[in-house]
């Protein structure tokens, strides 16, 4: 098994499509039939895609939170998004460790003080408020990559 697609809602399909195209993401499909429209897009270098549209999910746009994009250079990724007109947060780390929102004021400004992979982030949202995290991974922990096999 592998994660293939994350599906979420948007209020305006064309606006969302333009946003993700502006990020340089590949358009895989844009299909419309009757009262349905589905758009699938894939981030650069990713094997997993996103799907959004009209009639794809219940109507609750902005419901996706903490969708993670792994990057090997957080500063370069932030700069790329900023030049594309995206409002990106400053770099931060979590007070209690990655994704730990159980502590008061979980996000602390600046990089992880120890400079560890997996511990430094930046965030942004699309026009519907679907939230994305950039997570810097310079070096993966041992045994954290699948060996590709051909069937």
N, C-alpha and C positions, 0 to 999 in steps of 0.2 A: 504494500500500500504506500501511497504518497499523497500528500495534500496537493490537489489539482486546482481547486477553485474556491474562492470565498465569495459568497453572494450577499449583497446588501442593497438597501433602498436608497433612491434619490428622488427628489421632487421634480427635477427637470433633466430629462435624459440628455438632451443636446448640450446643456450647460455642463453636465458631468462629463460627457464624452470629450468636450473641448478642453476641460480641465486636465484630464488624464492624457490626452494627446499632447497638450502643452508640456507635460512632464517627459515627453518622449517615449511614452508607452506604446507598444504595438497594438493596433486594432486587429483583433482576431476575427470578429464577426459582429455585424450589426443587422439584425433580422427583425422585420416587422410583419405582422400578419393580424389583420383585424384589430382588436383592442390590445394586442400584445406587441411589445418591443423588447428585445434582449440585446445587450451589448457586452461583449467579452473583450477585455484588454489585458495585456501582460507587461509587467515592468521589465525593463532592460535586464538581461542576464538571469531572469527568473524562470523557473519551470512551473510556478503556480500563477494563476490568473485571477482576475476579479470579474464578476458579472453583476450588472445592474440593469434596470430598465423599467418598463411599465408593465405591470401584471406579473412581475418576476417574484416579488415578495409582498407581504402585507404592507400597506401604506404607512410606514413609520420611518421616513427618511432621517438620516443622522443617527441611526441606531447602532452603527458599527463603531467600536471603541478599541483603541490600542492594536490596530492592525500594524504589524511589524515589517519593516523593510530593513534587511541586513545590509550594511555598507562597510567597506573596509577603510574609508576615510570620511569621517563625520563632517569635518570642515569643508571638504570638497563637495560632498553631497548637499550640505546646507547652502553653499554658495551657488551651486547649480540650480537648486530650487528657487532661491532668491532672485537669480537673474531671469527666471521664468515667471516672476511676479507672484510667487507663493509666499505667504506670510509664515515664516518658520520661526519657532521659538529659539531662544538661546540654548546652548548646550547645557544639559543638566545630568545629574545622577540621582538615584533614589536613596533616601536616607537609610532605609532598611535593606537595601539590596535590590537588584532588578525586579521591577514590576510590583514591589511591595508598597501598596497603597493603604496598608493597615495602620501605618503610623501617622501621627499628626504632622502636617506639612511634609508629605513624602518626597516632593521634588526639591532638590538642592541645586542651586546654580553652580555651573562649572562641571568640568570633567570629573570622573572618578579620581579621587586623590591618589590612588595607587596605579592608575593608568591601565587597568585591566580590560581585556576584551570582554564584551557583553555588558559592561557597566555604565557606559556613557551614551546619552540619547539626545535627540532633538525631536520636536513634534510639529505637526501641521494638520490642518483640516481642509477637506474639500468644501465646496459652497453649501453643502447640506449639513455640515458639521460631523461628517464621518471622520473619525480621528485616526491619524497615522503616526507611528513612532519610527524614527530612524535609530537603529541600534548599531553601534560601532563594534564590529567583530574583526579585529586584525589577525587574530590567531584563534582557531577553533580548539576547544579542549580535546584531549585525546579521546578517540573512539566516538567523536561527534559528527562523523561524516559517513554516509552510506557508501559502500563500495558498489559501483555500478556493475550490473550483470546483464547480459543479453539472454533473453529467453529463446 
